[in-house]
């Protein structure tokens, strides 16, 4: 494979050249099982592969193999725009975990007037609250997810997944719902 003078952005996605050190390097972002952003990296020195072209080809092969392995957790996938963990991972979290497993969706409580809100955030400065008293617990959650999907232009999650995530949250937060007299 020939290295172009100016390779396309798609061809060099996650690949970088350091001319001073004479190497290509690859940094693949992903999200771990706890929702933290991480990277796997590897460098490809020209002298180890015989030439810049061969080092570039090796970097491409490594990148493509690892992108396939990372799959849905790759940082630029639509999975990350909304989901932090899968439903299966969410069900396996300890009982004290107070989460829906979704990016930007959290539960907040207030004392005056007493109540619980589901808040949704996206980008800087975009924030909205949905009252569990007004919309019902699941309605507030569904509205927050819908708002997040609109803001980040991701497809809406299906009802089965929403119900599964909500049930995991309810299982860990019955006392909170009782404290604020919120009925399911």
Secondary structure, DSSP 8 states (H G I E B T S, - for coil): ----TT--TTTTTTEEEETTTTEEEEEEEEE-TTS-EEEEEEEEEHHHHSSHHHHHHHHHHHHHHHHHHHGGGBTTSHHHHHBSS-HHHHHHS-TT----SBTTEEEEEETTTTEEEEEEEETTTEEEEEEHHHH-HHHHHHHHHHHHHHHHT-----HHHHHHHHHHHHHH-HHHHHHTT---
